[in-house]
Amino acid sequence: MTLPAAELERVVRVLRAGGVVACPTETFVGLLADAANQAAVERVCQLKGRDAGNPIALLLPSIDALSLVAAEVSAGARALADR
């Protein structure tokens, strides 16, 4: 699915403002939010009906992006990410 430029710009504005965007995929509807924005992450947990202490999936564009969100990456986690 390709979004028209105007819609993509709207999605970016919502995310930059700390909002949450629903995004359909082939298998589920993902909730998009800025992982660096604590309020946005809390909103995702609220929308999913999850306790804030319960982990949620974080999708990254590449293995190199791990360093942006994790202070340490174990050897096991690195091996899994390399797959």
C-alpha positions as CSV (number, residue, x, y, z in Angstrom):
1,M,0.0,0.0,0.0
2,T,1.4,3.4,-1.0
3,L,0.1,6.5,0.6
4,P,-0.3,9.7,-1.4
5,A,2.2,12.4,-0.4
6,A,-0.3,14.5,1.4
7,E,-1.4,11.5,3.6
8,L,2.2,10.6,4.3
9,E,2.9,14.1,5.4
10,R,-0.1,14.0,7.7
11,V,1.1,10.7,9.3
12,V,4.6,12.3,9.9
13,R,3.0,15.4,11.5
14,V,0.9,13.2,13.8
15,L,3.9,11.1,14.8
16,R,6.1,14.2,15.4
17,A,3.4,15.7,17.6
18,G,3.4,12.5,19.8
19,G,0.3,10.9,18.2
20,V,-0.4,7.3,17.3
21,V,-1.3,6.1,13.8
22,A,-2.9,2.8,12.9
23,C,-1.2,1.1,10.0
24,P,-2.6,-2.0,8.4
25,T,-0.2,-4.7,7.2
26,E,-0.8,-8.1,5.6
27,T,-1.2,-9.8,8.9
28,F,-2.2,-7.2,11.6
29,V,-2.8,-3.6,12.3
30,G,0.2,-1.9,13.8
31,L,0.2,1.1,16.0
32,L,2.9,3.5,15.0
33,A,4.4,6.0,17.5
34,D,7.7,7.7,18.2
35,A,9.5,5.2,20.4
36,A,11.6,8.1,21.8
37,N,8.4,9.8,23.0
38,Q,7.4,8.4,26.4
39,A,3.8,9.8,26.2
40,A,3.3,8.3,22.7
41,V,4.5,4.9,24.0
42,E,2.2,5.1,27.0
43,R,-0.7,5.9,24.6
44,V,0.1,2.8,22.5
45,C,0.0,0.7,25.7
46,Q,-3.3,2.3,26.7
47,L,-4.8,1.7,23.2
48,K,-3.6,-2.0,23.4
49,G,-5.0,-2.4,26.9
50,R,-1.6,-3.3,28.2
51,D,0.1,-2.5,31.5
52,A,3.0,-0.1,30.8
53,G,5.4,-2.7,32.3
54,N,4.4,-5.2,29.6
55,P,6.7,-5.0,26.6
56,I,5.5,-4.1,23.2
57,A,7.1,-4.8,19.8
58,L,9.5,-2.3,18.4
59,L,10.2,-2.6,14.7
60,L,13.5,-1.1,13.5
61,P,14.6,-0.4,9.9
62,S,18.0,-2.2,10.3
63,I,20.2,-3.9,12.9
64,D,22.3,-0.7,13.0
65,A,19.3,1.1,14.5
66,L,19.6,-1.1,17.7
67,S,22.2,1.3,19.0
68,L,19.6,4.1,18.9
69,V,17.2,2.4,21.3
70,A,19.4,0.0,23.4
71,A,22.3,0.7,25.6
72,E,23.5,-2.9,25.4
73,V,22.7,-5.7,22.9
74,S,23.5,-9.2,24.2
75,A,25.2,-11.7,21.9
76,G,22.0,-13.7,21.7
77,A,19.9,-10.8,20.8
78,R,22.4,-9.7,18.1
79,A,22.5,-13.3,16.7
80,L,18.7,-13.3,16.5
81,A,18.6,-9.9,14.9
82,D,21.2,-11.0,12.3
83,R,18.8,-13.7,11.1
